[in-house]
Amino acid sequence: MSFLEYRVKTAPTGISKVFYIHWALILVVTAVAAIGWLMLYSIAGGDLSTWAEPQMKRYALGLALMFAVAFVPIWFWRSMSGMAYAVAMVLLLIVEFFGTVGMGAQRWIDLGFMRLQPSELMKVTLVMMLAAYYDWLDDKRVSRPLWVLIPVLLIVAPTILVLMQPNLGTSIMLVAAGGIVMFAAGVSWWYFAGVFSLVGGGIAAVFTSRGTPWQLLHDYQYKRIDTFLDPSADPLGAGYNIIQAKIALGSGGWAGKGFMQGTQSRLNFLPEKHTDFIFTTLGEEFGFIGAISLLALYALVLVFLLVAAIQNKDRFSQLLIIGVAANFFLYIAVNLSMVMGMAPVVGVPLPMLSYGGSATLVILLAFGFVQSAIVHRPR
C-alpha cells in the first residue's frame, strides 16, 4: 500500500471529521479576536457599529471559510498549491497596474464590499507552494544549488512586486517565512550564512544609497528609519506615532487605567489606534497584566501549531503548518517591535486584533489549512 493510499484509508470521513477538528485552537483564536472586538468598541467610544461589528462579521465569514477548508482533504490542497500561488501572483500584478491607492501606497484591489490586499494572500500561498515543492523534492537534492535556486525565485518574485507597492513590512515577512520553510525542509546552514552576509551588505547599501540617483528606498521609508533611531528629533511629525505609543503603553502601569478609560486613545492622541497601534490601547487600558495575557494566548496558539507539525508525519502538512506558524509569529513580532519602538514602523497588523478584512480572512484561511492537515493526518 502506498503512503497516499494509507492516508486516504486512515483519514476520517463524513461527519466524523468534526471530532478531529482542533477545537482548542479555535477557542484560543476566538478569545484573541474577542479581545480585539473589545478594544475596537472602546476605541470607538462605546460604538459597536464603527469598527467592532464589521470586524465580528469578518471573523464569522473567516470562521466559515476555515471550516470549509478544514473538511477538504489536505492532499487536495497540496495539488492546488501551484494554482493558488499563480493566482496570488496575478493579483499582485493587477495591484501594480490597477490597484487602489491609500495612504501613499498602492496595495489593494477594490471589490466593492471590501478591499482585498493580495500581498496578505501571498503569505499563505507562498508557504503552500514551498511545502508542496519540498514534499515533491527528494531529500538528497534539498541542498543542491539548482534545487535551492527554485524556491529562492519563488520567494523573490512576489517580494519584488510587494516592494514596488511599496510595502516593506510584508516583503520582510515573505522573505522570513519562506526562509523558515526552507530551513525546516533541511536546506544547508551555509546558504543561510550567505544570505545573512548579503543582508548585511544590503543594509550598508541602503544607507550608502541615500540621496543618490540610485537610492534603494523611498524617502518616507528613510524617514521611518530616522524616526526609529531618534523619535524625539521630530516629536510632532514623523516621531509622533511612536512617542504617543510609548506614552500609552507606559501610562497603563501594572493593571491599566480601566476599560474605556485610556486617555491617549479616547482623546485621539494615538493615530492608527484601531489598526497597527491597537496593542497600545490594550496596554493603556489593561496594563501589563492585559498585555501579558494577550501574549500568553498568542504563545498558546504557536504551541498548538508546533505540536500539530510534530505529530503529523506527512511532509507537506508539516512544512505547511510550520510556515503558517512562522507567518503568525512574524505578524506578532514585527507589530509589537514596531509599536514599542524596537523596530521602524512598517505597517504590519496585529493578528486578530487590528481592524481589517484581508489579514483576518487570510489568517483564518491559513488556520483552515492547518485544521485540514490535523483532521486528515495518518492515524
C-alpha positions as CSV (number, residue, x, y, z in Angstrom):
1,M,0.0,0.0,0.0
2,S,1.4,3.4,-1.0
3,F,1.6,6.2,1.5
4,L,-1.2,8.1,-0.3
5,E,-3.5,5.1,-0.2
6,Y,-2.6,4.8,3.5
7,R,-3.5,8.4,4.1
8,V,-6.8,8.0,2.3
9,K,-7.8,4.8,4.1
10,T,-6.9,6.0,7.5
11,A,-8.3,9.5,7.3
12,P,-11.7,10.2,8.9
13,T,-14.7,10.6,6.6
14,G,-18.1,12.4,6.7
15,I,-19.4,13.9,9.9
16,S,-16.7,12.1,11.9
17,K,-14.3,14.9,10.8
18,V,-15.9,17.2,13.3
19,F,-14.4,15.2,16.1
20,Y,-10.9,15.6,14.7
21,I,-11.0,19.4,14.5
22,H,-8.5,21.2,16.8
23,W,-11.2,22.9,18.9
24,A,-8.8,24.2,21.5
25,L,-7.0,26.2,18.7
26,I,-10.3,27.7,17.6
27,L,-11.2,28.6,21.2
28,V,-8.0,30.4,21.8
29,V,-8.1,32.2,18.4
30,T,-11.7,33.3,19.1
31,A,-10.6,34.6,22.6
32,V,-7.9,36.7,20.9
33,A,-10.5,38.0,18.3
34,A,-12.9,38.8,21.2
35,I,-10.2,41.0,22.9
36,G,-9.9,42.8,19.5
37,W,-13.6,43.5,19.4
38,L,-13.5,44.8,22.9
39,M,-10.7,47.1,22.0
40,L,-12.4,48.3,18.9
41,Y,-15.5,49.0,20.8
42,S,-13.5,51.0,23.4
43,I,-11.6,53.0,20.7
44,A,-14.9,54.0,19.0
45,G,-16.1,55.5,22.3
46,G,-18.6,52.7,23.0
47,D,-20.0,52.5,19.5
48,L,-20.3,48.9,18.2
49,S,-21.0,49.7,14.6
50,T,-17.9,51.7,13.8
51,W,-15.3,49.0,13.9
52,A,-16.2,46.2,16.2
53,E,-19.3,45.0,14.4
54,P,-17.7,44.9,10.9
55,Q,-14.8,43.0,12.4
56,M,-17.1,40.5,14.0
57,K,-18.8,39.9,10.7
58,R,-15.4,39.3,9.0
59,Y,-14.4,36.9,11.7
60,A,-17.7,34.9,11.2
61,L,-17.0,34.8,7.5
62,G,-13.4,33.8,8.1
63,L,-14.5,31.1,10.6
64,A,-16.9,29.6,8.0
65,L,-14.1,29.7,5.4
66,M,-11.8,27.9,7.9
67,F,-14.3,25.1,8.4
68,A,-14.9,24.8,4.7
69,V,-11.2,24.4,4.0
70,A,-10.7,22.1,7.0
71,F,-13.1,19.4,5.8
72,V,-11.4,19.2,2.4
73,P,-8.5,16.6,2.4
74,I,-5.1,18.1,2.8
75,W,-3.7,16.3,-0.3
76,F,-6.3,18.2,-2.4
77,W,-4.8,21.5,-1.1
78,R,-1.3,20.1,-1.9
79,S,-2.4,19.6,-5.5
80,M,-3.8,23.1,-5.7
81,S,-0.7,24.8,-4.3
82,G,0.7,25.8,-7.7
83,M,-2.5,27.3,-8.9
84,A,-3.0,29.2,-5.6
85,Y,0.5,30.7,-5.9
86,A,-0.1,31.6,-9.5
87,V,-3.5,33.3,-8.7
88,A,-1.8,35.3,-5.9
89,M,0.9,36.4,-8.4
90,V,-1.7,37.5,-10.9
91,L,-3.5,39.5,-8.2
92,L,-0.2,41.2,-7.3
93,L,0.3,42.2,-10.9
94,I,-3.3,43.6,-11.1
95,V,-2.5,45.7,-8.0
96,E,0.6,47.0,-9.8
97,F,-1.4,48.3,-12.7
98,F,-5.0,48.8,-11.4
99,G,-4.7,48.8,-7.6
100,T,-6.4,51.2,-5.2
101,V,-4.1,53.8,-3.6
102,G,-4.4,54.5,0.1
103,M,-2.0,56.4,2.4
104,G,0.6,56.8,-0.3
105,A,0.7,53.1,-1.3
106,Q,-0.9,51.0,-4.0
107,R,-1.7,47.7,-2.2
108,W,-5.4,46.9,-2.6
109,I,-8.0,45.7,-5.2
110,D,-11.4,47.3,-4.6
111,L,-14.1,44.6,-4.7
112,G,-16.9,46.9,-3.8
113,F,-17.9,45.2,-0.5
114,M,-14.2,45.1,0.7
115,R,-10.7,46.0,-0.3
116,L,-8.6,42.9,-1.0
117,Q,-4.8,43.1,-0.2
118,P,-3.2,40.3,-2.4
119,S,0.1,40.6,-0.5
120,E,-1.7,39.1,2.5
121,L,-2.9,36.2,0.4
122,M,0.6,35.6,-0.9
123,K,1.9,35.0,2.6
124,V,-0.2,31.8,2.7
125,T,0.1,30.7,-0.9
126,L,3.9,31.1,-0.8
127,V,4.1,28.8,2.2
128,M,1.8,26.3,0.4
129,M,3.9,26.3,-2.8
130,L,7.2,25.8,-0.9
131,A,5.7,23.0,1.2
132,A,4.5,21.3,-1.9
133,Y,7.8,21.7,-3.6
134,Y,9.8,20.1,-0.8
135,D,7.2,17.4,-0.4
136,W,7.9,16.5,-4.1
137,L,11.7,17.0,-3.9
138,D,13.9,14.1,-3.0
139,D,15.8,14.6,0.3
140,K,19.1,14.2,-1.4
141,R,18.5,17.2,-3.6
142,V,17.3,19.7,-1.0
143,S,20.7,21.4,-0.6
144,R,22.0,21.2,-4.2
145,P,22.4,24.7,-5.7
146,L,19.9,24.2,-8.6
147,W,17.2,22.9,-6.3
148,V,17.8,25.7,-3.8
149,L,17.5,28.3,-6.6
150,I,14.0,27.4,-7.5
151,P,12.4,28.2,-4.1
152,V,14.6,31.3,-3.9
153,L,13.0,32.5,-7.1
154,L,9.5,31.6,-5.8
155,I,10.2,33.9,-2.8
156,V,12.0,36.7,-4.7
157,A,9.3,37.1,-7.4
158,P,6.4,38.2,-5.2
159,T,8.7,40.0,-2.8
160,I,9.8,42.4,-5.7
161,L,6.1,43.0,-6.6
162,V,5.2,43.8,-2.9
163,L,8.2,46.1,-2.6
164,M,7.0,48.0,-5.6
165,Q,3.7,48.9,-3.9
166,P,5.6,49.8,-1.7
167,N,5.2,47.5,1.3
168,L,8.4,46.9,3.2
169,G,6.8,45.1,6.2
170,T,5.1,42.4,4.1
171,S,8.2,42.0,1.9
172,I,10.3,41.2,5.1
173,M,7.6,38.7,6.2
174,L,7.6,36.9,2.8
175,V,11.4,36.5,2.8
176,A,11.5,35.5,6.5
177,A,8.6,33.0,6.3
178,G,10.0,31.5,3.1
179,G,13.4,31.2,4.7
180,I,12.0,29.4,7.7
181,V,10.2,26.8,5.5
182,M,13.4,26.2,3.6
183,F,15.3,25.8,6.8
184,A,12.7,23.4,8.2
185,A,12.9,21.4,4.9
186,G,16.6,20.8,5.6
187,V,18.4,23.3,3.4
188,S,22.1,23.6,4.4
189,W,23.2,26.2,7.0
190,W,25.8,27.6,4.6
191,Y,23.1,29.1,2.3
192,F,21.6,31.0,5.3
193,A,25.0,32.2,6.3
194,G,25.5,33.6,2.8
195,V,22.0,35.2,3.0
196,F,22.8,36.9,6.3
197,S,26.0,38.2,4.7
198,L,24.1,39.6,1.8
199,V,21.6,41.2,4.2
200,G,24.4,42.9,6.0
201,G,25.7,44.2,2.7
202,G,22.2,45.2,1.6
203,I,21.7,47.3,4.8
204,A,25.0,49.0,4.2
205,A,23.9,49.7,0.6
206,V,20.6,51.1,1.7
207,F,22.3,53.7,3.9
208,T,25.0,54.4,1.3
209,S,22.5,55.0,-1.5
210,R,20.5,57.7,0.4
211,G,20.4,60.9,-1.5
212,T,21.9,59.4,-4.7
213,P,20.3,58.8,-8.1
214,W,20.2,55.0,-7.3
215,Q,18.5,55.4,-3.9
216,L,17.2,52.0,-2.9
217,L,14.3,53.1,-0.6
218,H,11.6,55.7,-0.8
219,D,12.1,58.9,1.2
220,Y,9.3,58.1,3.6
221,Q,11.0,54.7,4.4
222,Y,14.3,56.5,5.2
223,K,12.2,58.8,7.4
224,R,10.9,55.8,9.3
225,I,14.4,54.6,9.9
226,D,15.4,58.1,11.2
227,T,12.3,58.1,13.4
228,F,13.2,54.7,14.8
229,L,16.7,55.8,15.7
230,D,15.6,59.1,17.2
231,P,11.8,59.7,17.6
232,S,12.4,62.9,19.6
233,A,14.1,64.6,16.6
234,D,10.6,65.2,15.1
235,P,8.1,64.8,18.0
236,L,5.2,66.5,16.2
237,G,5.9,64.9,12.8
238,A,7.4,61.6,11.9
239,G,8.2,60.7,15.5
240,Y,4.7,61.5,16.8
241,N,3.2,58.0,16.4
242,I,5.9,56.1,18.3
243,I,6.2,58.7,21.1
244,Q,2.5,58.6,21.7
245,A,2.5,54.8,21.6
246,K,5.2,54.6,24.2
247,I,3.3,57.1,26.4
248,A,0.2,55.0,26.1
249,L,2.0,51.7,26.9
250,G,3.9,53.3,29.8
251,S,0.8,55.0,31.3
252,G,-1.0,51.7,31.6
253,G,1.2,50.6,34.5
254,W,0.6,47.2,36.1
255,A,-3.2,46.9,35.8
256,G,-4.1,49.7,33.4
257,K,-6.5,52.7,33.6
258,G,-9.6,50.6,33.1
259,F,-11.8,49.7,30.2
260,M,-12.7,52.7,28.0
261,Q,-10.6,54.9,30.3
262,G,-7.5,55.3,28.1
263,T,-6.8,59.0,27.6
264,Q,-4.3,58.5,24.7
265,S,-6.8,56.6,22.5
266,R,-10.0,58.3,23.7
267,L,-8.6,61.8,23.1
268,N,-7.2,60.8,19.7
269,F,-3.5,61.2,20.6
270,L,-2.9,57.8,19.0
271,P,-3.0,57.7,15.2
272,E,-4.0,54.4,13.6
273,K,-5.2,53.3,17.0
274,H,-7.7,50.8,15.5
275,T,-5.2,49.1,13.2
276,D,-1.4,49.0,13.6
277,F,-1.3,50.6,17.1
278,I,-4.2,48.7,18.7
279,F,-1.8,47.0,21.2
280,T,-1.0,50.4,22.8
281,T,-4.7,50.8,23.6
282,L,-4.8,47.4,25.2
283,G,-1.7,48.3,27.2
284,E,-3.1,51.6,28.4
285,E,-6.5,50.2,29.5
286,F,-5.4,46.9,30.9
287,G,-1.8,47.5,31.7
288,F,1.0,44.9,31.9
289,I,-1.5,42.2,33.0
290,G,-3.7,42.6,30.0
291,A,-0.7,42.8,27.6
292,I,1.0,39.7,29.0
293,S,-2.3,37.8,29.0
294,L,-2.7,38.5,25.2
295,L,0.9,37.4,24.6
296,A,0.2,34.2,26.5
297,L,-2.8,33.5,24.2
298,Y,-0.6,34.1,21.2
299,A,2.1,31.8,22.6
300,L,-0.6,29.1,23.2
301,V,-1.6,29.3,19.5
302,L,2.0,28.9,18.4
303,V,2.5,25.9,20.8
304,F,-0.7,24.3,19.3
305,L,0.7,24.8,15.8
306,L,4.2,23.4,16.5
307,V,2.8,20.4,18.3
308,A,0.5,19.7,15.3
309,A,3.5,19.9,13.0
310,I,5.5,17.5,15.2
311,Q,2.6,15.0,15.4
312,N,2.0,15.0,11.6
313,K,4.1,12.6,9.6
314,D,3.1,14.0,6.2
315,R,5.9,16.2,4.9
316,F,3.7,18.7,3.1
317,S,1.5,19.1,6.2
318,Q,4.5,19.5,8.5
319,L,6.0,22.3,6.4
320,L,2.7,24.0,5.8
321,I,1.9,24.2,9.5
322,I,5.5,25.4,10.2
323,G,5.0,28.1,7.6
324,V,1.7,29.2,9.0
325,A,3.2,29.3,12.5
326,A,6.1,31.4,11.1
327,N,3.8,33.9,9.5
328,F,1.7,34.1,12.7
329,F,4.8,34.7,14.8
330,L,6.1,37.3,12.3
331,Y,2.9,39.3,12.5
332,I,3.2,39.5,16.2
333,A,6.9,40.1,16.4
334,V,7.0,42.8,13.8
335,N,3.9,44.6,15.1
336,L,5.0,44.6,18.7
337,S,8.5,45.6,17.9
338,M,7.1,48.5,15.9
339,V,4.7,49.9,18.5
340,M,7.3,49.6,21.3
341,G,10.0,51.4,19.3
342,M,12.2,48.4,18.8
343,A,11.9,48.5,15.0
344,P,10.8,51.0,12.4
345,V,7.1,51.5,11.7
346,V,6.3,49.3,8.7
347,G,2.6,48.9,8.8
348,V,2.1,45.2,9.9
349,P,-1.3,44.5,11.7
350,L,-1.5,42.6,15.0
351,P,-3.3,39.3,14.1
352,M,-7.0,39.0,15.0
353,L,-6.8,42.4,16.9
354,S,-6.1,45.0,14.3
355,Y,-9.1,46.2,12.3
356,G,-9.0,45.0,8.7
357,G,-10.5,42.4,6.4
358,S,-7.7,40.9,4.3
359,A,-5.4,40.0,7.2
360,T,-8.2,38.4,9.3
361,L,-9.6,36.4,6.4
362,V,-6.2,35.2,5.3
363,I,-5.1,34.2,8.8
364,L,-8.3,32.1,9.3
365,L,-7.8,30.6,5.8
366,A,-4.3,29.6,6.9
367,F,-5.7,28.0,10.1
368,G,-8.2,26.2,7.8
369,F,-5.3,24.5,6.0
370,V,-3.8,23.7,9.4
371,Q,-7.1,22.1,10.5
372,S,-7.2,20.1,7.3
373,A,-3.8,18.8,7.9
374,I,-4.8,17.8,11.5
375,V,-8.1,16.2,10.5
376,H,-6.6,14.2,7.7
377,R,-3.3,13.2,9.1
378,P,-2.5,9.5,9.1
379,R,-3.6,7.8,12.2
